[in-house]
């Protein structure tokens, strides 16, 4: 019974990944496809775009099509690779014991990927973590979506889907499984996202044999429980979780955030587990901001504030809508400089925030404070007035304005 429970747990995690409401189909996207040879089988893959490599790891009943809306978007500026794991999609069914991590490493080797940014959904996120711990030199960054981590475990609430399921064996039957997770489960897809449910069903019903692949027969567990070794991961990591995802996934994401130094967790509103299917726009915004920020913060950390500021302005000239960071992220960084006496650096950071978020009164308030500490009262007044214009309820800024004007 324990083995069935483990398989069922993998099945639930699989369903976490179903994808894509409306496809973006740019006519210019050139896609190459083929098979990677692995011991005892073949893995189907697709590659598009050029530049730094992104590898997309699916988890779920659906195989690599879960990334349909991300694949063309990411391929605009990256070389993007997605593939079907054993037992899914166009890849071969496993007949002997195998390791998903070893298969992924073979894919890296055969497609000549030295280093990549890896996206992993649900148990695919756990797989990405396991791979990073084994081959840290091959990973530049991680995007973990509704991810789980090996060794942390699952509650009875998770295994019974909050009491909605009474029999594990009953839902190993593909038609029943598809019906339950397509329409009845309250966590896979936020109940109000009806179009997402319809898309989920159409994709799942087209690939019912993937349910058997999700059972995980012949798949070997990772060499060590990753939860104990998360601190070994030293690359940037973005963790995305749906607002209405099941509590266990939120718990896992919190453990991952606490364990990976410097990682960042975001909650995507009005989404269950299947964020890219339910909220592809919000998902892409968060991911692109993270990807754009990788180079910006690389330059910032290695070359300093001035070089990062110059990079920001250069990129904005050709891509005026590009976003590198969250408002709160840069605000915190600016105050870090301010509190450490680096007022000029703080001013430059706050100025970038006013360019990136011109409709936020808070960014002008922060810049005004930095100018005031630098003794530039005219610029401080100008920015405090802008802060009040955008946020008339900012009583603290009004008081500073009053004091500045009285001091003239």
N, C-alpha and C positions, 0 to 999 in steps of 0.2 A: 504494500500500500504506500510505503514511503516513496518508492520509485515512481509510482503513478502521480503522487503529489508533486514531486519534483518536475515530472514531465508537464503536469498541468500548469505549474507555476511558469514554466517556459512558454507554454501555449498562451497564457494570459499576457505575458510580456511581449509575445509575438504580435498579438492583436493590437498592441500599443502603437503600431507603426503605420497604419494604413493611410493612404495619402491622396492628396491632390484634388482640389475642387475644379478649377478650370485650368486647362493646360495652356502654357505659353508655348507657341510653336513658331519660333523665328525661322524664316525660310533659309537664312544664311547659316544656320547651325550645322556644321559638318560633324557627323558622329561616326567614329570608327568602332567596330565591334569584333569580337573574336572569343577564343577560349584559352584559358590558362590551364596548363596541365598540372594536376595534382595527383598524389599517389591514390590510385583507385578511382579516378574520375576526372572531370573537367568542370571549370567554373566559367560561366558566361560573363563577359564584361563589356562595357561601353566606355569610350573616351571621347571627350569633346573639349575644345578650347586650347589655349596656350598660356604659358606662364607658370607660376608656382602651383604645385600639385595639391589638389584636394581629393581625398578618398572618402566616399560615402558608404557607410556601413548600415544596411537595413537590419531591422529585426521584425519579424512579423510574418504573418501569413502571406503577405504580398511580395516578397522579393524586392528587387531594386527599383521597381516602378514607384515605390513610395517616395522617391526623390524627383518625381516628374516635374514639379514646379520649381525646384531648386536647381536642377541639372542645367537648364539653359541660362538661368540667371547667373549662376556662379561661373559658367563657361565664358562669360563675356570678358573676364579678366584673369581666369585661372585655367589650368589644365585639370579637368574634372574626371575622375574615374568612379564608376559605380559597377557593382557586380552582384550576381546571385550566389548566395552561399549554397553549400551542398543541401539538396533536398528542396530547393526553392527555384521557381521560375524555370529558366532554360538550363540550369546547371544539373549535373548528374545526381541521382539519389545515392546516399552513402550505403555501402555494403559491408564495410569494415570500420573499426574504430579510427577516428581522425580528430584533429585539433583545428578549431576555427582560427586560432591564433597562428598556427603553422601555415594554414592555407593562405591567410592574409600576408604572411611574410613571403610566401612563394609568389603571390601576386605582385608585391613590391619588387621582387627580384626580376621576374619575367617581363614586367612593364618598365623596368629600369627606373624605378622610383627610389631616389636616395633618401629623400626626406619629404614629408607631407603634413598638411593640416588634415586631421581626421575628424569626420563627423560620425557620431554613433547614436542611434535611436534605441531607447529602452534597453533591452539586453544587449543590443548592438553597442550601446554606450558602455556597458560593462566589458564587452569584448575590446573596445577601444582602450579602456583603462588597463586591462590585462596585457594587451599588446604593448602599450607604452611602458609598462613596468619591465617587460622582457626585452624590448628593443627601444630604449629611450632615445638613442641617437637618431632614430628614423622619424621622430615626431617633432614638429615645430609648434603645434598648438592643437587644442581639442575643443570641439563643440559637442556637448553631451546633452541630448534631448530626452527628457523623461527617463534619465539613465538610472541603472541599478549597479550595485557594486558587489562583487562576489565576496561571500563570507559574512555579510550583514544579516541575511535572512529575511523572512517574511512572516507577517502576523496571520492569525486565523481570519481576521477581517479581510486581508488581501486574498487569501486562498478561497474564501467563500464569497468574494466580491461584496462585502458588507452584508452578508447574510442572504444575498439574492440567489445563491447557488447552494443546493443541498447535497448533490451527488457529484463528485469529481468525475467519475466514469461516464456519467450521462452526457457531459459536455465534451467528451473526447470524440463524439460522433460529429463529423464535419457539418452536416446540415443543421443540427441543433446548435452547434457552436456558432455558426455563421448567423443564425437567427438571433441568438441571445446577444452576441456582441454587436451585431448590426443595429438592433432596435431596443433591446431591453437594458443593457448594462449602463449604469449612470455615470461611469467614469471614463470609458474609452472615448466617447464623444459627448460633449456638453449637450444635454437634451434639446436645447433650442436650435442647435445647428443641424437642421433637417437636411439641408443639401449635402452636408458632409456625410450624414448617415447614408443617404442615397448613393453617394459616390463610393463610400466604403463597401456597401453591398455589391455594387456593380463590379468593382475590382475583385472582391473576394469570391463572388460567385463564378467569376471567370477563371479562377485559379483554386478550386476547392482542394486539390491535392496538396497544396502548400500547408494546409492544416496538419497533415501527417508529417511534413517536414519540420513543423514547429515543435513536434513532440521531442525532437532532439535525439532520436535513436542513433547510436554509435558516436555521438559527440562526446569528447572527453572534457572533463572539468579543467579549469586553469591549474597551473602547477602550484600556485599558492593563493591563499585568500587575499584578494587585493585590499580589502578594507584595512588590513593591518599595515599596509605599506604605501598608502596614498601620499604620505609626505615625501616619498622619493620622486614624485612627479614634479618637475621644475619648469614646465612650459605653461604659457597662458592657457586658461581653460574657461570657457563660457558654459554655464549650466542653465538650461531652459526647462521650465516646468509649467504645465497648464494649470490654471487657477482651480479647475474642478477635477484634476487628476486624483486618483485614489491616495489616501493618506500615506500608505507605505512608500509610494514613489516620492512624495514630498520628503519623507524621512530619509530615504536613500540620498536624495539630492542634497539635503542638509549635511549629511555625513560626508559626502563627496566634497562639498564646499569647505567644510571644516578641515578636511584632510589634505586637500591640494593647496599648497601655499599660494596666495594671491588669486585664487580662482574667484569667479564672480557668478552669482546666481540671479536670474531674472524670472519673474512670474508673468506668463502671458495670459491676459484676461480673456474671459469668455471662451475658454478652451478646456477640453478634457485632456486626455493623454496624447491624442493625435494632433499635436499643434500644427504641423505643416499642412495637414488636410483641413483643419478647421479654421486656422488663422494664418494662411500663407503670407499675407501681407505683413503682419506684425512679426512673424518669424523671420522673413527676409530682411526687414529693417534691422532687427537686433543682430542678425548674423553678419550683414554687410557692414554695420557699424563696428562690430568686433574685428572683422577682417581688415577693414581700412585702418583701424587703430593699431594693428600689429606693427606695421611699418612706422607709423607716427611715433609710437612709444619705444620702438627699437632705436630710432634716431634720438629721441628724447633722452633715453637712458645711456646711450653710448656717446652722444655728441653734445648733449646739453639743450637748454631751453632755446637759445637763438637758432640753432640748426633745425629744431623741431618746428619752430614758428615759421621759418623760411619754407620748410617742406609743406606746411599747412597752406601757406599763401600760394605757393606754386601749384599745388594740386587743385586748389579752389579756382584758380584762373581757368583751367581746362574743364573742371567738373564742379561747377558752382554749388551743386546740391549735395556734394559728398559730405558725409558726417563721420568723424573719427572717434567721437567720445560722447558720453552722456553729460548733460549739464552738471549733474551732481558730482560726477567723477572729477571734472575739471575744477569745479568750485572747491572741492575738498583739497585738491592738489594746490590750488592757489593759496588757500588758507594755511596749508602746510608751510609754504614758502614764507608767507606773511608772519606766521608765528615764530619762524626761525630767523627773522631779520632780513630775509632776502626779498625786499620790497619790490625792486625792479623786476625780478623774475615773476613775482606774484602779479604785478600789473600786466605783464605780457600774457600770462596764463588767463587772467580774467578778460583781457581784451579779445582773446580767441573765443571765449565763451559768448561774448556779445555778438561776435560775427556768426557763430554757429547757432545761437539761440536769441535772435534779435527781439523776439516778442516776450521775453521773460524779464520781468522787473527785477528778479533776484540777481541776475548777472550784472546789471548796472549798479545795483546796491553794493555788491561785492567790489566792483571796480572803483566805485566812489570811495569806499572805505580804504582801499589800497592807495589811491591818489591822496587822500587826506593824510594818511600816515607818511606819505612821501613829501608832504608839504605843498602839494599842487592843489591849492584850494579851489581855483577856478574850474579845473577839470573835475574835482570832487563834486562841486556844486552841480555842474552840468550832468553828471551821471546820477546823482541822487535825484535830481528833478526828473530825469528820464525814468528812474525806478518808480517814482510816485505817479508819473503819467500812466505807466503800464499797470501799476498796482496802487490805486488811490487809498487803499486801506493800510499802507505802510506808514504807520505813525512814527516809528523810529527814524525813518528817512526824513519825514517832515520836520522832526525836531532838529536833526542835523542841518537841514536847509535853513531853518530859522536861525540857528546859532551862527552859521556861516555868513548869512546876510547881515546879522547884527554886528558881526566882527569886522565888516568892511568899513 
